[in-house]
Amino acid sequence: MFERTTRRLLLTDAGKKKYQQSTIILEAVQQAIDISSLEYTVPSGMLTVAPPKAF
């Protein structure tokens, strides 16, 4: 993945391919987060809190 010398650190061809694929995956995940956050920005529904009987 890396080619390392005393003065440099470089990606190998396999490392470059893996980096490109990783950025594509991260962009897709960010898009999914953005889409889901658009739909549910305000909480809705009823919240029921039930304390223990000893309380």
LUMZAGU-705637 format. One record per residue (C-alpha): residue in three letters; x, y, z. Coordinates in Angstrom, 2 decimals, always signed. Example, Ala and Ser with C-alpha at 12.3 -4.5 7.8 and 13.67 -1.06 7.14 Angstrom:
BEGIN
PT_resn_px_py_pz
PT_ALA_+12.30_-4.50_+7.80
PT_SER_+13.67_-1.06_+7.14
//
This chain:
BEGIN
PT_resn_px_py_pz
PT_MET_+0.00_+0.00_+0.00
PT_PHE_+2.84_+2.39_+0.83
PT_GLU_+6.32_+2.82_-0.55
PT_ARG_+8.47_+4.21_+2.19
PT_THR_+11.97_+5.61_+2.07
PT_THR_+13.84_+7.67_+4.62
PT_ARG_+12.67_+10.86_+2.89
PT_ARG_+9.26_+10.04_+1.35
PT_LEU_+6.08_+8.11_+1.78
PT_LEU_+4.21_+7.24_-1.43
PT_LEU_+1.13_+5.21_-2.25
PT_THR_+1.58_+2.15_-4.43
PT_ASP_-0.79_+1.55_-7.35
PT_ALA_-2.89_-0.69_-5.11
PT_GLY_-2.91_+2.01_-2.44
PT_LYS_-4.07_+4.62_-4.97
PT_LYS_-6.91_+2.37_-6.14
PT_LYS_-7.99_+1.65_-2.57
PT_TYR_-7.92_+5.38_-1.76
PT_GLN_-10.08_+6.18_-4.80
PT_GLN_-12.61_+3.51_-3.85
PT_SER_-12.65_+4.73_-0.25
PT_THR_-13.44_+8.29_-1.29
PT_ILE_-16.32_+7.03_-3.48
PT_ILE_-17.71_+5.04_-0.55
PT_LEU_-17.37_+7.98_+1.85
PT_GLU_-19.17_+10.28_-0.60
PT_ALA_-22.02_+7.76_-0.90
PT_VAL_-22.31_+7.49_+2.88
PT_GLN_-22.36_+11.28_+3.22
PT_GLN_-25.13_+11.51_+0.60
PT_ALA_-27.15_+8.90_+2.51
PT_ILE_-26.72_+10.86_+5.74
PT_ASP_-27.74_+14.10_+4.02
PT_ILE_-30.85_+12.52_+2.51
PT_SER_-31.97_+10.94_+5.77
PT_SER_-31.37_+14.11_+7.77
PT_LEU_-33.57_+16.12_+5.40
PT_GLU_-36.62_+13.96_+6.16
PT_TYR_-36.39_+13.89_+9.96
PT_THR_-35.30_+17.30_+11.17
PT_VAL_-38.02_+17.76_+13.81
PT_PRO_-38.88_+15.10_+16.36
PT_SER_-42.50_+13.96_+16.29
PT_GLY_-44.71_+11.54_+18.17
PT_MET_-45.41_+10.86_+21.82
PT_LEU_-42.69_+10.12_+24.34
PT_THR_-43.75_+8.02_+27.34
PT_VAL_-41.57_+7.98_+30.44
PT_ALA_-42.26_+5.28_+33.01
PT_PRO_-40.27_+5.56_+36.26
PT_PRO_-39.95_+2.54_+38.53
PT_LYS_-42.77_+2.11_+41.10
PT_ALA_-40.36_+2.70_+44.00
PT_PHE_-39.71_+6.20_+42.75
//
